[in-house]
Amino acid sequence: MRSNKKIDKFFVFFLAVVASSPAYAYIDPGSGSIILASVVAGFAMLRVAGKLYWRKLCTFFSRDKSASEPQAESGKLTKDDDRTES
């Protein structure tokens, strides 16, 4: 007999909701501030990670491959440079 996992998960969830009793508990301000700080830290982490990898992502999907070439060292002329050596 083959069992359907979605039905099994729903049945377990349904039993947990129906058979549970009230906890008569509360979240004090200290716990609330920890939860809020965790949410803010998560958004900050996502922003920093996005900022770090945005350029790599843009160069990966861009059609212009010149942006991915390394920059010339300072003081050396490149083939695109207009200046003449003196």
C-alpha positions, -999 to 999 in steps of 0.1 A, spaced: 0 0 0 14 34 -10 8 63 13 4 99 2 29 121 22 9 152 18 -21 136 35 1 122 62 16 156 70 -19 172 70 -32 145 93 -3 150 118 -8 188 117 -45 184 122 -40 161 152 -15 185 167 -39 214 164 -70 195 177 -52 177 205 -33 207 219 -42 224 251 -38 261 259 -3 269 273 -14 299 294 20 315 287 31 349 275 61 364 257 78 390 280 94 421 266 129 406 267 119 377 244 101 401 221 132 423 218 154 392 210 129 382 183 129 418 169 167 420 170 169 386 151 146 398 124 165 431 120 198 412 119 184 388 92 174 417 70 208 433 75 226 401 66 205 398 34 213 433 25 251 429 30 251 396 11 231 411 -17 255 441 -19 285 418 -20 272 396 -47 252 421 -68 282 430 -90 291 394 -96 255 386 -105 253 416 -129 286 407 -147 274 371 -150 242 381 -168 256 411 -187 263 409 -224 294 432 -222 323 410 -211 347 440 -207 334 447 -172 347 413 -160 383 420 -173 408 431 -146 417 467 -144 452 477 -156 478 484 -130 483 521 -121 510 538 -142 508 514 -171 491 523 -203 465 501 -219 456 497 -255 426 519 -251 446 547 -235 449 580 -255 480 592 -237 514 590 -253 545 579 -234 570 606 -226 
